[in-house]
Amino acid sequence: MEGELTEIRGEELRFTVGESRALLDAAGVRLSDGAIESLAARTEGWAAGLRLAAMSLARDPDPERLAASFSGRERAVAEYLLAEVLERQPEEVTQLLLRTSILERVSAPLADRLTGRSGSERILWEMEDAGAFVVAMDAEGSWFRYHHLFADLLALELRRTAPQELPRLHAVAADWLAEHGHPVDAIRHAQAAENWGLATRLLADNWFGLVLDGRLATARELLSGFPSGLLAGDAELAVLAAADRRAAGSLREAERYLALAERMSPSVSEDRRGRFQVVLLLVRLPLARTRNDLGAAAEDAERLLVLADRPGAIDVGVGDEGLRATALINLGAAELWAGRLKAAERHLEQALDEARRIARPLLELQALSYSALLSFMRARAIGEQLARQAIDLERAHGWEESASAVTAYLTLGGAMLWRGQLADAEEWLERAELVLRGFAQPAMEMMLYATRAMLELARGRHEEAMTAQRAVESIQRGLATRHIVGKRAQAVGLEMLVRVGETDLVQRALDEMDEDVRATSEMRVVQATLRLARHDPEGAAAVLEPIFACASPIDNARWEIQALLLKARVEDALGDTGASSRALECALDLAEPDGLLLPFLLHPAPELLERHSRLRSTHASLISEIQSLLAGHAPAARPEDAEPLQEPLSESELRVLRYLPTNLSAPEIAAELFVSLNTIRTHMRNVYSKLDVHSRTDAVTRARELRLLSPSSDKR
């Protein structure tokens, strides 16, 4: 009561790694740091155990090997624990310890079931209180475990004294653990008891729950615990084997097991047939997407949605909402690769909302990653923000090497590339490529090589660009349908051929194309590039004219910028410098907000930019940045975390904003835009208000943070 009494328990007496090293040094045993750490962990700092280990190590010719494998089976330790601990216990305690030694952790009710008697809770608490190698795993004492060395000794003694009891004990443990919601442990014990039916049912019922919890490695390990012959002889195991082989990157094996599962489906018992069909869909869906069989993928996703929306939907370990979110993600991904971008956006937004609502981070990551890629493909700046959110989520859960991580890495790599940040783009592509080695993801591989082809083209490394382009074409030939990346990659490939002088080859390819493909904006850009290379500006103007005849020529700013740059070159070649400048100004208008500099590398026009910079362009800073990039300098970094505007700037306000980095006065800006001075002053007040600033300098700084202006600051 006066605080003069201190209780010293095992935790306080536990030897640290440093103290363990000192004890071994005193015994004349020299070990590496890794071996000492391993030994301290196995003995849990138990001083007597370390001393017994030192005695054994001192006599062993290979102490490093012994330290790495040291256990309670070591003779000195086993004899000590047997004589000083186990043999001193009453019979009921000994029986409890031996029969529960098959468990990694034990609870009192489970111990009662294994021993066939009550009172286990009292025994476990008494042994824990006495420090007799029993450790409580929670404050309530719901679960206990045995000291590592003591557990080894108990398992050894059970096999020595009652080996015939092992199958029954494992079976009893499996039943209890399954009943009380511990499927992973239950499966392991069912396998140890060779109760393959129970193990199969439990794994089939919990496979996708484990996957969505980020425990794919655990699920695959459990599947590997079945005899190989059973995988091909049981429909429920075969479909899981298909999922496992796909995760391992072996598509051929995955499809073989899937076909086996479908053939054996009549053998599935009636009470499990509905569940089996859901599992079949969950495995078939990603396989169809991997083959780019988009019709089959969309059809299966729709079927899964119908099943998920039924009252009392079949649970396969993910819940109704998880099943729905999974279906929506797969449907959105299939629509994305098919080019149905609006439908894909709708379904992925629904999936993201659902995943967040039910707190399934892996589903959230998948929906985020595909949403990021979709937004990037639609040339929206938010794609990069979503990709960074996905990467933050990956890092929070240790999923940096998942298939969803690849999607986010490729999105960021593409975003960096289009902003002209080639070194950053290379870094993200390398990350994606490294992770892709462990997965079979042809669609992602196509994106990787298509992006790399453009990167190498921007660097002027034509041979490397063509190598990447050939990889794109090779992957496309192995897919069931044409991938959305294929069309754009084909256009880039043809532009490469023009660059290296293979104009006849490009012309033949264009002549052999279907008319609807040849008439796309991407292919018109190729045709204009070809005509210019053949010194035929009139022909280039003719193929570009339909693009600009529409009110909204291209639903992608990146391709529109390229078309405008070609138009500027064409008009210049035809002698119309005014039309050339107008086209270039439009290209700069589109490039400025997101800093899209890549088109100016793919279609360089340094002379036009130099002339344009002398015409009081609204894009002086951007032109300076492009000229610097063409000279081989890296572009200035753009802030990533600026707080967005509450109200966007209008087109008129943006036009005024682009003059603010210049030295032009308000009257001069009014003259440039052919509006009154009062109008300019009104627009400037609105700009300041929306940007929440009070000066022209602060407005320029804030606009650069928001990517409304180029980050470079050359002024005229």
C-alpha positions, 0 to 999 in steps of 0.5 A: 500500500505504501508503494514499496512492493514491486511485482516483477513478471516475465515481461520485465525479466525478458532479455533484450537483443543486447542482453542476449548478445552479452549472455552468448558472448560470456558463453563463448558463442559468436553469432551474427546480428541476424542470428542473435535477433532470431534466437532472442525472438524464438526464446522470447528473451527467456534467460534460461532458454538462452542459456540452454541455447548457448550450451547447445550452440557451443557444442555445434559445428555450425552455430549459425544454422542451429540458431536459425532453427532453434526450437523447443525440440532441441534436446536440452530445452525439451528435457528441461521443459519436460522435467521442470514444467510439464511433468510437474503439472496435474493430469488435467493440466497436462491433458489440456496443454497437450490437446491444445498444442495443435493450436496457434492460439487457444480460448477456454471454450475451444480448450473445453471442446478439445479436452471434453471437460470444463474448467479450462479458463481457470487453468489457463488463467492460473498458468498465465498468472504463474508465468508458466509459459502461457501468455494472455493475448488480450486484456480480457483473457479471451485468447491465450498462446504458449511460449514458442519453445513450450509450444514446440515441446508440447507438439512434440510430446503429443506426437510421441504419446498420442499420434492417433489423436491428432486427426480427431483433435484437428477435426474438432478444432476445425468445427469449433473455429468454423462455428465461431467465425474463424475460417482461416484457422478452421480451414488449416485444421480441416486440412490437417484432419484431411477433412477436404469437404469442410476445407473446400466449403470454407475456402470457397465461402471465404476466398473473395472476402480474404481477397478484399481484405488484402489477404490474397497471399493467405487465400493462395496459401490455403489453396496450396494445402489441398492435394493437387489431384483434388484441384482438378477433381472438385468444381469448387476447388477448380474455380478457386484454382482458376482465380489463383492461377490468374493472380499468379499471372498464368492465364492459360492455366487459369482458363484450363481450371475455369473450363474444368469447373464449368464442366463439373458444375453439375456435380455441385450439390443443390444447396451450394449451386447458387453460391458456386455460380456467383463464384464462377462469375467472380472468377470469369469476369476478370479473366474476360477483361484480361483477354479483352473479351469486353462483350462477355465481361459486360454480360457477366457483370450485368448478371452479377449486378442482378444477383447482388440486387436480389433480396437475400443475395447469396453471400460469398464473403463480401456481402451484397454491397461488396458484390454490387461494387465488384460488379460495377467496377468490372462493368466500368472497366469493360466499358472503359476499354471498349471506349464507352467512357460516359457509361464507364464513368457512371458505373465507376462513380457508383462503385466508388461511392459503394466501396467507401460506404461499406468501408472496403478499401481494396474495392475503393482502390480499384474504383479510384484507379480506374476512375483516375485512368478514365479521367486521364483518357478524357484529358481531365486534370482530375485524373492525376488527383484521383491517381494520387489518392489511389497511391495514398490508399495503396501506401496506407495498406501496403498494396504498392505492388498490387494490380490496381497500383499499376493503373495509378502508376500508368495514369501518373506516368501519362500525366507527367508525359503530357506535361513534358516532365519526361524524367518523372514520366519515366519513373512512374512507368518503371514502377508500373513495369516492375509491378506488372512482372507479377501479373497477367494484365495485357491491357495494362501492358498495352498502356505501358508500352503505348505510353513508353512509345510516346515518351521515346518519340518525344525524346527523339529516340525513334528506334526505342519508340518503334520497339515499344510500338511493336510490343503494343501491336503484339499484345493487341493481336492476342486480345479478343477485341480491339483495345481502346489504346490500340487506335491511338497507339496505331496513330502514334505508330504511323507518325513514328514511321513518318518521322523515320521517312517511311512515308510509303509504308504509312500511305499503304497503311492508310489506304488499307484502312476502313474508311470510318477509321481513316476519318477519325481525328487521330488518323486525320492528324496522321494524314496531315503529318504525312502530307506535310512531310511530302511538302503538300500543305494543300493536301494537309489542309484538306484532311484537317478541314473536317476536324475544324468544321464541327463546333466541338471537333475533338473530345480530347484536348490533347489531340485537338492541340496536335491538330491545331499545331499542324494547322498552324504549320499548314497555314504558315506553309500556305503563306497565311501567317494570320491564320497560322497565328490564330491556330497556334494561339488556340493550341496555347489556349488549350495547353495552358490550364494543364500545362500540356507540353507534349504536343509541342515536342511531338510536333515542334514548331520553334520558328512559329513560337518565336514569331508568335512571342513577338505578337503580344500573345496571351501565353508569353510564359507558356511559350517561354516554357515550351522553348526551354523544353525544346532546348532540352531543359526540364519544365518547371514543377507545378504545385500538386496541392493547391486549394481549388477555386470555389467558383471557376473563372469565365472564359473572358476572365481567363483571357484577361488572366493570361495577360497579367504575367505580362508588363501590359497595363490595363488600357493596353490589355483592353486594346489587345482584346478590343474591349473597353477599359471598364470591362477589363477592370471589371474582369480583373476585379472578378479574377481577384475575388475568385482567386481570393487575392488583392494584387496582380502579382498575387493573382499570377502566383495563385493562378500558377498554383492552380495551373491556370497559368504556366509556372515559368515567369518570363515577362515582356 
